[in-house]
Amino acid sequence: MTPFRDLPETEQTRLRDVYALEMAKQSNTCSMDEKISRFHAWLEPQGISFTLDDLRLPKRG
């Protein structure tokens, strides 16, 4: 499995865009754990892993 964070930025963006179209058909959730779980499940068949560590969190000053 390739970690999501190791993919080129352009590929990460492409995958997020395609995933957003898929999720527009699903029920919404506010749970970050559920969002991560869904994204991971969607990426897994493509040989890509995604965890909380893959999130780009804003740096605090």
Summary of the structure (lengths in Angstrom):
residues: 61
radius of gyration: 12.0
end to end distance: 33.7
largest distance: 37.8
contacts: 113
relative contact order: 0.22
helix: 59%
strand: 7%
